[in-house]
Amino acid sequence: MATNGLHFTDDGQLMFDNIILPTDYIANAEKALKHDYQRASNYLRHTLIGDPEVDQMLEECASLEREDMQRFIQAGMEQDEGVLSDAPAVIRAFFKSLEAPPGWFDPEATRSGIRSFHRNSPLILGAMVGGVLVEGVATNISKSFFLTGRIRDQGVRRLKQNNRHMLEIFLPGGLDRQGDGFKLSVRIRLVHAQVRRLFNLSREWEHDAWGVPVSAAHCGWALSAFSARLLYHAMRLGARFSDEERASFMQVWRYSGYLMGIPDTILLEDEQDALELFRVGLMCEPPPGLESVVMANALVNAAPLVIGQSDPTQRRGLAKYVYQVSGALIGKEMARALRYPRHQTMGVLPLFRMDVRYKRLMGKLFPKRAAAMTSNDFTGLLGASAYDDVGISYATPDKARAEESTFW
């Protein structure tokens, strides 16, 4: 029987728009389609889409030595035409396609979003770690992280890389062609494509159940979380944004998402569109599984190490507090599903906001103290970000599992 375009085949597979849905999405598909047919159907279709352009590029360049591929990618990023001229045509064409930004991107319109990011950076960082990233791994996004082991074995580095990317796109000029925010966004696109390729060569990825590894659906949904949902959680922690700043903040993320290869068909347009994509995508996703439980708890326990807290006693105390704040942000139902330790979360966010208001008042009363706090906030953000001595590395994994791959 057909409902909202869904029907079962004779062998029990669920068809939708002439595609076979991954089995993990069967249970919630009908409910999500009834709620918002356009967005849900779009999301479900994108579970079977990767990044056709870069996926094809990596296939055509599969015979290249890893060092040569890395050299050509670096040349493309740095616009070194002398080296890039020796690269395969498909690599040259890829970088040529990045030279001109899309017509909707206005660098001037990002200025107020950049200023608001730095004014609220500690709260944004807290919202990212305690809210957005945890909600992300509560979906099937956790599958790729769990199988690669990037959070389990290299959790601190992975979080710092995430912070580095966010910091760089919110630096003035960061999304210019020569900016590190631009380069890191494109790097993420290449890493995603490589991870997709490695999983496609692996027997560990269950395509029938999960769809395409690092799918366009998950990338588009994650971008909506990093932008609109991040604003939502940051404001719950006490951050302040004007309407103009919020719209500008969203445009920074939208262009970064474009550079990350998210198709226009699932690339957010504005804050409201992103919030709806977040809500509908979450409806489509299956309940958190074991991988989600492992990933979420690994994230929380890695957070103290990210900010440099190495003392075991203090680290445990800070992790306990992160659990409390995170539990208050994500809600009791998700916290239970992720098997968070039982903590009292009532009153946690009001007390947190009270502390933020107190520090804000002290900053107004004592301007020198405010300047010192601002400096410390930026220094703290730098410390929580991954900066390698060699600058940006354009290496990508050569094995699906982190412990087997060459360091990257």
Secondary structure as the mmCIF struct_conf table of DSSP 4:
data_model
#
loop_
_struct_conf.conf_type_id
_struct_conf.id
_struct_conf.beg_label_comp_id
_struct_conf.beg_label_asym_id
_struct_conf.beg_label_seq_id
_struct_conf.end_label_comp_id
_struct_conf.end_label_asym_id
_struct_conf.end_label_seq_id
STRN STRN1 THR A 3 THR A 3
TURN_TY1_P TURN_TY1_P1 ASN A 4 GLY A 5
STRN STRN2 LEU A 6 PHE A 8
TURN_TY1_P TURN_TY1_P2 ASP A 10 ASP A 11
BEND BEND1 GLY A 12 GLY A 12
HELX_LH_PP_P HELX_LH_PP_P1 GLN A 13 GLN A 13
STRN STRN3 LEU A 14 PHE A 16
TURN_TY1_P TURN_TY1_P3 ASP A 17 ASN A 18
STRN STRN4 ILE A 19 ILE A 20
HELX_LH_PP_P HELX_LH_PP_P2 LEU A 21 PRO A 22
HELX_RH_3T_P HELX_RH_3T_P1 THR A 23 TYR A 25
HELX_RH_AL_P HELX_RH_AL_P1 ILE A 26 HIS A 35
HELX_RH_AL_P HELX_RH_AL_P2 TYR A 37 HIS A 46
TURN_TY1_P TURN_TY1_P4 THR A 47 LEU A 48
HELX_RH_AL_P HELX_RH_AL_P3 PRO A 52 GLU A 60
TURN_TY1_P TURN_TY1_P5 CYS A 61 SER A 63
BEND BEND2 LEU A 64 LEU A 64
HELX_RH_AL_P HELX_RH_AL_P4 ARG A 66 GLU A 78
TURN_TY1_P TURN_TY1_P6 GLN A 79 GLN A 79
HELX_RH_AL_P HELX_RH_AL_P5 GLU A 81 LEU A 84
TURN_TY1_P TURN_TY1_P7 SER A 85 ASP A 86
BEND BEND3 ALA A 87 ALA A 87
HELX_RH_AL_P HELX_RH_AL_P6 ALA A 89 LYS A 96
TURN_TY1_P TURN_TY1_P8 SER A 97 LEU A 98
BEND BEND4 GLU A 99 ALA A 100
TURN_TY1_P TURN_TY1_P9 GLY A 103 TRP A 104
HELX_RH_3T_P HELX_RH_3T_P2 PRO A 107 THR A 110
HELX_RH_AL_P HELX_RH_AL_P7 ARG A 111 ARG A 119
TURN_TY1_P TURN_TY1_P10 ASN A 120 ASN A 120
HELX_RH_AL_P HELX_RH_AL_P8 SER A 121 ALA A 127
HELX_RH_PI_P HELX_RH_PI_P1 MET A 128 VAL A 132
HELX_RH_AL_P HELX_RH_AL_P9 LEU A 133 VAL A 137
TURN_TY1_P TURN_TY1_P11 ALA A 138 ASN A 140
HELX_RH_AL_P HELX_RH_AL_P10 ILE A 141 THR A 148
TURN_TY1_P TURN_TY1_P12 GLY A 149 GLY A 149
HELX_RH_AL_P HELX_RH_AL_P11 ARG A 150 ILE A 169
TURN_TY1_P TURN_TY1_P13 PHE A 170 PHE A 170
BEND BEND5 LEU A 171 LEU A 171
TURN_TY1_P TURN_TY1_P14 PRO A 172 LEU A 175
BEND BEND6 ASP A 176 ASP A 176
TURN_TY1_P TURN_TY1_P15 ARG A 177 GLN A 178
BEND BEND7 GLY A 179 GLY A 179
HELX_RH_AL_P HELX_RH_AL_P12 ASP A 180 ASN A 200
TURN_TY1_P TURN_TY1_P16 LEU A 201 LEU A 201
BEND BEND8 SER A 202 TRP A 205
HELX_RH_AL_P HELX_RH_AL_P13 HIS A 207 TRP A 210
BEND BEND9 VAL A 212 VAL A 212
TURN_TY1_P TURN_TY1_P17 PRO A 213 VAL A 214
HELX_RH_AL_P HELX_RH_AL_P14 ALA A 216 SER A 224
HELX_RH_PI_P HELX_RH_PI_P2 ALA A 225 ARG A 229
HELX_RH_AL_P HELX_RH_AL_P15 LEU A 230 ARG A 236
TURN_TY1_P TURN_TY1_P18 LEU A 237 GLY A 238
HELX_RH_AL_P HELX_RH_AL_P16 ASP A 243 LEU A 259
TURN_TY1_P TURN_TY1_P19 MET A 260 GLY A 261
HELX_RH_3T_P HELX_RH_3T_P3 ASP A 264 ILE A 266
BEND BEND10 ASP A 270 ASP A 270
HELX_RH_AL_P HELX_RH_AL_P17 GLU A 271 CYS A 284
BEND BEND11 GLU A 285 GLU A 285
HELX_LH_PP_P HELX_LH_PP_P3 PRO A 286 PRO A 288
HELX_RH_AL_P HELX_RH_AL_P18 LEU A 290 VAL A 306
TURN_TY1_P TURN_TY1_P20 ILE A 307 GLY A 308
HELX_RH_AL_P HELX_RH_AL_P19 PRO A 312 ILE A 330
HELX_RH_AL_P HELX_RH_AL_P20 LYS A 332 ALA A 337
TURN_TY1_P TURN_TY1_P21 LEU A 338 ARG A 339
HELX_LH_PP_P HELX_LH_PP_P4 TYR A 340 ARG A 342
TURN_TY1_P TURN_TY1_P22 MET A 346 GLY A 347
HELX_RH_AL_P HELX_RH_AL_P21 VAL A 348 LEU A 365
HELX_RH_AL_P HELX_RH_AL_P22 PRO A 367 GLY A 383
TURN_TY1_P TURN_TY1_P23 ALA A 384 ALA A 384
BEND BEND12 SER A 385 SER A 385
TURN_TY1_P TURN_TY1_P24 ASP A 389 VAL A 390
BEND BEND13 GLY A 391 ILE A 392
BEND BEND14 ASP A 398 ARG A 401
TURN_TY1_P TURN_TY1_P25 ALA A 402 GLU A 404
BEND BEND15 SER A 405 SER A 405
HELX_LH_PP_P HELX_LH_PP_P5 THR A 406 PHE A 407
#
